[in-house]
């Protein structure tokens, strides 16, 4: 019988070990996961290469720059730093100015409120309290007249009275007194004895002013009236007057 070129089973060629290894490696069998990892690794490597190249270019540019160019670059950096520092200081100054402006506005508001309160006390539009005296005039004979009470008010004002109230009527700058039979009218409000003055001021000044020789107390006593003066650490003047707009007077400030 003649020899055959086939394998032992008749017809299939017998492969060598090298041929079987080559068939196992080619064509390569790549899974989807392996392909994705390969792409990501390629992208990462490319990015690193670009970054290194960029840094290398910058370093190379600086290394290759002339001395005057390097000096100019440093000057520009210094100028930029100085501008930023100036801007920072300017912002700090603005912040401080705003804070100071806010503090000044608050202080001005407080002063305005206090000024309004003081003017309100003088005008009789707000209540007041403080140290002072209470003067009571008993007039059983009906001999006390309006001019005597007006003298008492004037003497108290001269002694530093800051707020005065007579029988529930607030005394202000334009207060007037008139006689009405056996009674007295204060700004058109009829009041009757006993006449009670509530006065805010320094008690040590108010009481002696009423008791000076030939003063208010002695004059009233000559009319057979009885006068008592009491000092107090707290006098309340709570009778109020409505604010009245002047008919003719206007502020001269523009």
BELLIN-V496240 format. One record per backbone hydrogen bond with DSSP energy under -1.0 kcal/mol. NH is the residue of the N-H (numbers start at 0). CO is the residue of the C=O. Records with the same first field share a line. If there is no record, write none. Layout:
NH=CO ; CO
//
This chain:
9=6
19=15
20=16
21=17
22=18
23=19
24=20
25=21
34=30
35=31
36=32
37=33
38=34
39=35
40=36
41=37
42=38
43=39
44=40
45=41
46=42
47=43
48=44
49=45
50=46
51=47
52=48
53=49
54=50
55=51
56=52
57=53
58=54
59=55
60=56
61=57
62=58
63=59
69=65
70=66
71=67
72=68
73=69
74=70
75=71
76=72
77=73
78=74
79=75
80=76
81=77
82=78
83=79
84=80
85=81
86=82
87=83
88=84
89=85
90=86
91=87
92=88
93=89
94=90
95=91
96=92
97=93
98=94
99=95
100=96
101=97
102=98
103=99
104=100
105=101
106=102
107=103
108=104
109=105
110=106
111=107
112=108
113=109
114=110
115=111
116=112
117=113
118=114
119=115
120=116
121=117
122=118
124=119
125=119
127=236
129=234
131=231
132=198
133=229
134=196
135=227
136=194
137=225
148=144
149=145
150=146
151=147
152=148
153=149
154=150
155=151
156=152
157=153
158=154
159=156
160=155
161=199
162=199
164=197
165=168
166=195
168=165
170=163
174=171
177=184
179=182
182=179
183=190
184=177
185=188
186=175
188=185
190=183
194=136
196=134
197=164
198=132
199=162
200=130
204=201
205=201
206=202
208=204
209=205
210=206
214=211
216=209
218=214
219=215
220=216
221=217
223=220
224=219
225=137
227=135
229=133
231=131
234=129
236=127
240=123
//
